[in-house]
Each structure stands twice: as structure tokens, then as C-alpha cells.
């Protein structure tokens, strides 16, 4: 497989990729002409991958962004094509947090302005008097990875830290010693300094505008090392000129390179998008994104995928053995139901209930659609296919399982009909095992070719089945038998070495005593 490295990453990251794949490092040339030749591409912020380019990428399986944001990638277009989009969110956290603190100090003490003045031969101590950060209130808009690191450092400078982030649990605020503020307006009204730590999205575009600045505390100072488009720069310019905003420290701009009027103001500190520009951050980003790309191409768990449920490394290690099980159960439930369901219910019991199981749900959907549509299906676009087909997906995590350490149950609902299958993993190799199907408790391995027969529970039925399969030269790999009560109905579940012909299946269905015969091909051949 071929990997295109479009923008510079660390040598360690390149070496990791070269050990596994054919790697081209090429930052020049027409990307539209060459992107179709590659299975993966690695970019930074300087390459924009829109729908037109993505549509040309016929082989592409993964886009690796060596950094945090992915706003230069059309994630929706990539998802529809089944392309994993992965980034390196941890790589620049420390660097960005430290740069933010540096901007805070520069802003409070006019360090760049004093430096420039002295370089010009002026010894002007009175002109550059500043403020102490200790005792001042820092408002953080966003308390994600970087915001949390800024909070820790600001508290060590004896600042009072408040934050607004509706997506972070109250307990996390308490752990960090940060006061939770209910609205952006309240935060702006209370803060002496404000620092932005948000990703760019439609709802955050120009989040800080004329109205928000008017409601802010008089003399507020603003730091932005996140995304330039979070601030309405024209409104900020006006507020800085009027004195409503006492100063701003900006590392990012709505259009870069920036050459606008903010550069002309003495109360503005600027740096040219340097927050992530440390040797350590660049090295980490290169290695992390290389690991993510390799995992995607080799069929592993991509822990930093932005269009697949993100899973921590320790979670991935625990969930990994259950991914094939979930996929097989999803496929089996829909096949046994006999039609496309209107709803899929997924329940996780036992130890699994203590983990983030979203990735298992995606694996089940991947199994449902694998080989059953006219387009490639993977963990990225399987949820989209479910939505497009009107399949409601429900997920629940329950307490203990009565008989197994962990259990996955999948229910395919079509109208009033429910088809339930359940499974677990057994042994050192975590073999996927089916433990419930067609209303019977049973135990058998989940393998590509499976035959299910519901029959009258009377002597001779197993022997008759064996005879008919033997005459058709179909070998039985494994077999399990279950019954609901004596002399009623029984279930025979078999895994086969070959696919039975239609004539054999019709013969079985016409045989006296066989009530239901279902052959399921879990893996399309």
C-alpha cells in the first residue's frame, strides 16, 4: 500500500511508515492528479482536502492530520466514502498550553512592546507598566485537553480560573479546581483575561463578536491561540480602539498569513501561528499520525479517528477481542430476521457494561452491511448507511450477565417481530461464540458458514440430518444441539466446511420433522 506525505512530519514518523508501506514525500505538484494513486495521505494545516479532491481519491482509506484540528478536511465527504480521518490531538497540547501562558504574560506585562522599544534605544520604564496575573480571573472558553492544561498552569500562577464548556461534566471542573460558568456572557462579564480553546465549527464561527464584546467586562484582555475564525476581527479591532478591550494576544487569524489592521495597534501582541511549533510537538505529531495511519491500513483500532468513536488505548485493548463478535452478531441477527430491520437494539452486559461500547455498536453495524450493499462498508460509513436506510440504533449497558463474564445481545426489530442473538468470547484466543439464537440457548463458534435447523424433538433427527449432508458431500465442522423443553422443538446449529447447494436446502426443508432451515453466510465469499 502507498502513503503520500504531503507536508513535513518527523523522521521517526516517516521511518515507522517506511517499515510497512511504500512512502512518497511530496509537497509539490498537482494533488488532484496524484491523490488517486494512494491508500493514505498525511497532511498538516496547509493542505485542504475538500469533496472534489476526496472524490478523486478512489483508493484512499485514511487521511492523517499531523495536528489537532481537521477543519481543512471535508470530514462528511470522507465519511461517505468510508475514509477514516485521524489526527494527533495529544501531540500539541503541552506546546499550545505553554504558548497560551506565554501570551498571557506578554499581554499583561507588555513584554514585546518593551523589547521593541529598548531595541530602538529607548529606556522607557514608565510607559510599560503592567499587571500581575496573580489574583486576576482567567476565563476559559472551552475546557478540553488544551484548556485543562492552561487551567492547571494558570492556577499555579495564582489566578482564579472559570470556564464555560457545556460538554464537560461538572465533576471534571471540580477536579481541576475550576469554577463552572453557565454561559459565555457570564464568563465574559466576570473575566479579566479570556482565552479561547475551541475547535472551529458552524456554531463557534465568530463566537466572539460585537454583541459579546459589548457585554464583556470593561478592560478585558483576550488571548486566542486556537482558531482565528472564533473571533470577529472587525469587532475586536473596534473594541480595542475604543478601550472596551484593553488588549489582545493573537496567534491565529481568520486569514493567514495575516497583514491586517490589528498589527497596527500597540495593545495587540501577535505571533505567526506558533502555538504548536515546538520540536517536541512536531515529533509527537509525526509519530502519532503515522501510528494512526498504520492502524487504519492494517485493520487495527484507530484511537484518534474523528469520524469513528474515539477509544482510549486501554479501552481499545479491552474491546478489541469483542469487535469480531459484535460484527458477526450484527450480521447474524439481520440474516435470521430475513429482512432489513427498522431498529437494532444492542445490549452490553457484565464487564463490558463498564466500558465505552460505542465502537462495538459501529462494529455490529459494519457486520450488518458488510457485503450487502453495492459500496465498500467499514466502521466509518456503516452508521451513515443505517441512517440512510431508516434503521434506528439503540445501545444500552446493563449490569451483570447471569452466565457469562461479558455478553453482547443484538435484537433486530421488524414491525412486531424481534430476532434476538447473543454471544460472548471464550478461551485464550477470545473465540467468538454464539450462545442464543432463534429462541434457544446454545453454544457454538461463530464461523463463516452456519446452518440452523429447528426440528421436532424426536429420535433420529440428528442422524437424518447427518445422512443428508453426507450424501451431498457437505462436511460438518462443528455442531451443537439445544431444546426448549422435552418432546417439543429443538435447534441444531452447525458450522460447515462448504456452502450447501440450493437443492440440499430444499430437501432439508421438505424433510418431515424439520420446521425451519436457515443457512447463513456470515462472510461473503
BELZIBEL-V205949 format. One record per residue. N is the residue number from 1. RES is the residue in one letter. BURIAL is I if it has 16 or more other ideal C-beta (glycine too) atoms within 10 Angstrom, else O. Layout:
N,RES,BURIAL ; N,RES,BURIAL
//
This chain:
1,X,I ; 2,X,O ; 3,X,I ; 4,X,I ; 5,X,I ; 6,X,I ; 7,X,I ; 8,X,I ; 9,X,I ; 10,X,I ; 11,X,O ; 12,X,O ; 13,X,I ; 14,X,I ; 15,X,O ; 16,X,I ; 17,X,I ; 18,X,O ; 19,X,O ; 20,X,O ; 21,X,I ; 22,X,O ; 23,X,I ; 24,X,O ; 25,X,O ; 26,X,O ; 27,X,O ; 28,X,O ; 29,X,O ; 30,X,O ; 31,X,I ; 32,X,O ; 33,X,O ; 34,X,I ; 35,X,I ; 36,X,O ; 37,X,O ; 38,X,I ; 39,X,I ; 40,X,I ; 41,X,I ; 42,X,I ; 43,X,I ; 44,X,I ; 45,X,I ; 46,X,O ; 47,X,I ; 48,X,O ; 49,X,I ; 50,X,O ; 51,X,O ; 52,X,O ; 53,X,I ; 54,X,I ; 55,X,O ; 56,X,O ; 57,X,I ; 58,X,O ; 59,X,O ; 60,X,I ; 61,X,I ; 62,X,I ; 63,X,I ; 64,X,I ; 65,X,I ; 66,X,I ; 67,X,I ; 68,X,I ; 69,X,I ; 70,X,I ; 71,X,O ; 72,X,I ; 73,X,I ; 74,X,I ; 75,X,I ; 76,X,O ; 77,X,I ; 78,X,I ; 79,X,I ; 80,X,I ; 81,X,I ; 82,X,I ; 83,X,I ; 84,X,I ; 85,X,I ; 86,X,I ; 87,X,I ; 88,X,I ; 89,X,I ; 90,X,O ; 91,X,I ; 92,X,I ; 93,X,I ; 94,X,I ; 95,X,I ; 96,X,I ; 97,X,I ; 98,X,I ; 99,X,I ; 100,X,I ; 101,X,I ; 102,X,I ; 103,X,I ; 104,X,I ; 105,X,O ; 106,X,I ; 107,X,I ; 108,X,I ; 109,X,I ; 110,X,I ; 111,X,I ; 112,X,I ; 113,X,I ; 114,X,I ; 115,X,O ; 116,X,O ; 117,X,O ; 118,X,O ; 119,X,O ; 120,X,O ; 121,X,O ; 122,X,O ; 123,X,O ; 124,X,O ; 125,X,O ; 126,X,O ; 127,X,O ; 128,X,O ; 129,X,O ; 130,X,O ; 131,X,I ; 132,X,O ; 133,X,I ; 134,X,O ; 135,X,O ; 136,X,I ; 137,X,I ; 138,X,I ; 139,X,I ; 140,X,I ; 141,X,I ; 142,X,I ; 143,X,I ; 144,X,I ; 145,X,I ; 146,X,I ; 147,X,I ; 148,X,I ; 149,X,I ; 150,X,I ; 151,X,I ; 152,X,O ; 153,X,I ; 154,X,I ; 155,X,O ; 156,X,O ; 157,X,I ; 158,X,O ; 159,X,I ; 160,X,I ; 161,X,I ; 162,X,I ; 163,X,I ; 164,X,I ; 165,X,I ; 166,X,O ; 167,X,O ; 168,X,I ; 169,X,O ; 170,X,O ; 171,X,O ; 172,X,O ; 173,X,I ; 174,X,O ; 175,X,O ; 176,X,I ; 177,X,O ; 178,X,I ; 179,X,O ; 180,X,I ; 181,X,I ; 182,X,O ; 183,X,O ; 184,X,I ; 185,X,O ; 186,X,O ; 187,X,I ; 188,X,I ; 189,X,O ; 190,X,I ; 191,X,I ; 192,X,I ; 193,X,I ; 194,X,I ; 195,X,I ; 196,X,I ; 197,X,I ; 198,X,I ; 199,X,I ; 200,X,I ; 201,X,O ; 202,X,O ; 203,X,O ; 204,X,I ; 205,X,O ; 206,X,O ; 207,X,I ; 208,X,I ; 209,X,I ; 210,X,O ; 211,X,O ; 212,X,I ; 213,X,I ; 214,X,O ; 215,X,O ; 216,X,I ; 217,X,I ; 218,X,O ; 219,X,O ; 220,X,I ; 221,X,I ; 222,X,I ; 223,X,I ; 224,X,I ; 225,X,I ; 226,X,I ; 227,X,I ; 228,X,I ; 229,X,I ; 230,X,I ; 231,X,I ; 232,X,I ; 233,X,I ; 234,X,O ; 235,X,I ; 236,X,I ; 237,X,I ; 238,X,O ; 239,X,I ; 240,X,I ; 241,X,O ; 242,X,O ; 243,X,O ; 244,X,I ; 245,X,I ; 246,X,I ; 247,X,I ; 248,X,I ; 249,X,I ; 250,X,I ; 251,X,I ; 252,X,I ; 253,X,I ; 254,X,I ; 255,X,O ; 256,X,O ; 257,X,O ; 258,X,I ; 259,X,O ; 260,X,O ; 261,X,O ; 262,X,I ; 263,X,O ; 264,X,O ; 265,X,O ; 266,X,O ; 267,X,I ; 268,X,I ; 269,X,I ; 270,X,I ; 271,X,I ; 272,X,O ; 273,X,I ; 274,X,I ; 275,X,I ; 276,X,I ; 277,X,O ; 278,X,I ; 279,X,O ; 280,X,O ; 281,X,I ; 282,X,I ; 283,X,I ; 284,X,I ; 285,X,I ; 286,X,I ; 287,X,I ; 288,X,I ; 289,X,I ; 290,X,I ; 291,X,I ; 292,X,I ; 293,X,I ; 294,X,I ; 295,X,I ; 296,X,I ; 297,X,I ; 298,X,O ; 299,X,O ; 300,X,O ; 301,X,I ; 302,X,I ; 303,X,I ; 304,X,I ; 305,X,I ; 306,X,I ; 307,X,I ; 308,X,I ; 309,X,O ; 310,X,I ; 311,X,I ; 312,X,O ; 313,X,O ; 314,X,O ; 315,X,I ; 316,X,I ; 317,X,O ; 318,X,I ; 319,X,I ; 320,X,O ; 321,X,O ; 322,X,I ; 323,X,I ; 324,X,I ; 325,X,I ; 326,X,I ; 327,X,I ; 328,X,I ; 329,X,I ; 330,X,I ; 331,X,I ; 332,X,I ; 333,X,I ; 334,X,I ; 335,X,I ; 336,X,I ; 337,X,I ; 338,X,O ; 339,X,O ; 340,X,O ; 341,X,I ; 342,X,O ; 343,X,O ; 344,X,I ; 345,X,I ; 346,X,I ; 347,X,I ; 348,X,I ; 349,X,I ; 350,X,I ; 351,X,O ; 352,X,I ; 353,X,I ; 354,X,O ; 355,X,I ; 356,X,O ; 357,X,I ; 358,X,O ; 359,X,I ; 360,X,I ; 361,X,I ; 362,X,I ; 363,X,I ; 364,X,I ; 365,X,I ; 366,X,I ; 367,X,I ; 368,X,I ; 369,X,I ; 370,X,I ; 371,X,O ; 372,X,O ; 373,X,O ; 374,X,O ; 375,X,O ; 376,X,O ; 377,X,I ; 378,X,I ; 379,X,I ; 380,X,I ; 381,X,I ; 382,X,I ; 383,X,I ; 384,X,I ; 385,X,I ; 386,X,I ; 387,X,O ; 388,X,O ; 389,X,O ; 390,X,O ; 391,X,I ; 392,X,O ; 393,X,I ; 394,X,O ; 395,X,O ; 396,X,O ; 397,X,O ; 398,X,O ; 399,X,O ; 400,X,O ; 401,X,I ; 402,X,O ; 403,X,O ; 404,X,I ; 405,X,O ; 406,X,I ; 407,X,I ; 408,X,I ; 409,X,I ; 410,X,I ; 411,X,I ; 412,X,I ; 413,X,I ; 414,X,O ; 415,X,O ; 416,X,O ; 417,X,O ; 418,X,O ; 419,X,I ; 420,X,I ; 421,X,I ; 422,X,I ; 423,X,I ; 424,X,I ; 425,X,I ; 426,X,O ; 427,X,O ; 428,X,O ; 429,X,O ; 430,X,O ; 431,X,O ; 432,X,I ; 433,X,I ; 434,X,I ; 435,X,I ; 436,X,I ; 437,X,I ; 438,X,I ; 439,X,O ; 440,X,I ; 441,X,O ; 442,X,I ; 443,X,O ; 444,X,I ; 445,X,I ; 446,X,I ; 447,X,I ; 448,X,O ; 449,X,I ; 450,X,I ; 451,X,I ; 452,X,I ; 453,X,I ; 454,X,I ; 455,X,I ; 456,X,O ; 457,X,I ; 458,X,O ; 459,X,O ; 460,X,O ; 461,X,I ; 462,X,O ; 463,X,O ; 464,X,I ; 465,X,I ; 466,X,O ; 467,X,O ; 468,X,I ; 469,X,I ; 470,X,O ; 471,X,O ; 472,X,I ; 473,X,O ; 474,X,I ; 475,X,O ; 476,X,O ; 477,X,O ; 478,X,O ; 479,X,O ; 480,X,I ; 481,X,I ; 482,X,I ; 483,X,I ; 484,X,O ; 485,X,O ; 486,X,O ; 487,X,O ; 488,X,O ; 489,X,I ; 490,X,I ; 491,X,I ; 492,X,I ; 493,X,I ; 494,X,I ; 495,X,I ; 496,X,I ; 497,X,O ; 498,X,O ; 499,X,O ; 500,X,I ; 501,X,O ; 502,X,O ; 503,X,O ; 504,X,I ; 505,X,I ; 506,X,O ; 507,X,I ; 508,X,I ; 509,X,O ; 510,X,O ; 511,X,O ; 512,X,O ; 513,X,O ; 514,X,I ; 515,X,O ; 516,X,O ; 517,X,I ; 518,X,I ; 519,X,I ; 520,X,I ; 521,X,O ; 522,X,I ; 523,X,O ; 524,X,O ; 525,X,O
//
